Amino acid sequence: MTSGPPVYDSPFFHLADNINIPYLKKCAECHRPGEKLCSSCKGVYYCSKTCQANHWKAGGHKKFCKSIQSALKRYCIEEEELRHCDDNLMGTPMDYFHPDNGFLGNFWGHIETRPFCRALGTVVNKYSVADATKKSIYESIIAVLKLHYFNRSDNMGYRDTTPALFLRVDQDQLAFDFIRWHVIYPDGHYDWGDPTLPFLHYWKRDRSEDILTYNVGDYDFSLAHIAIYVLIKVRLYLHLVNIDAMYTMLTLLHGDHAQESGSPLSKLEGQGGVHRVIKEYLVGVAGQGLGEFKKIRDKGEILNQIHTSIQKGETLNPRIWKALVNPKPLLSQPSPGSYSMKSAEECYFTVENCLPAWTAHPDCLQFLMNHVKRYLGTEYDYTMEGY
């Protein structure tokens, strides 16, 4: 049996390799920079053996680590069985992962490969618990991309989970592109089980684009996707607000000529203090610089998109925004087994999935809270059937 999670190849697996996550290597105990990775679960970093020992019991890592190890063990067993099993008819060895055997992309469509999908889904879930570290969420993203590769039709519902995972580690662009593809590209004739068709092949699209202008139907957006889509737009809007504030500060420091083409950043070369802070923000410590925002300086347009998208969410489930800013009454109930559209049960699963992404960005959650209090009110019917 393999000693760790198997490695696969896919046209979009490189996305995980190229993700730049700020402050990824941070000690799970003291939150200072840490380079020591837990060798068992590979989901947390530590700065010292002392912090690792303290976090094992008092910090709750023992339970988390053992659950990850158990999930990975089952995942590797299921993978090994699919790679070296016998064909039931011919008695010959068969590798379900080989592209010529016709299983890739449609694993859920075959009984033999479903246990593998469930095991991989468990890995995604275990790594992405609500209080997970960024490294743990990164491992969850790697696992969920594999799951999409093996099971395009996503009978397990992980297309609703993926954008929220991206946002929990500040990958706005990947979240936007993922949602955009699922809303716009597949039509009524798209064969999810055909691995020769394009799949998740649109990336690095303009995040200021309004997907709602494509005349999407009532359910082309899932409730989870609209919840994360609004978060992406709020993040973009607040970025623009901050950029304008930085430009205003430059003007105060250097006069009106500071905003002439090409001059703002040159004014900051070699300077410290507030100048260095401004430059780091405008250039972007995570690679998000001015070029990304050249065509979207109109904050009003993004704000309009936010309001329209919130209205779209209201049509999908009138509870969603109130429940995101006031989740306790809903989430304090037992987890439902299933749900129907527009129900409290649907809202439960969506909030459970998306709330960690929103709480990872408190300024955005405050923005939504202000909107809800002003336009919608915070009371909602959280009663679920059977309770």
PyMOL commands that set and color helices and strands:
alter all, ss='L'
color gray80, all
select helices_A, chain A and resi 14-17+49-57+61-83+99-101+107-109+111-127+134-150+162-168+172-184+211-214+223-254+256-259+263-266+274-283+290-293+299-316+320-325+328-331+344-359+362-376
alter helices_A, ss='H'
color red, helices_A
select strands_A, chain A and resi 36-37+45-46+85-86+93-94
alter strands_A, ss='S'
color yellow, strands_A
deselect
rebuild
show_as cartoon
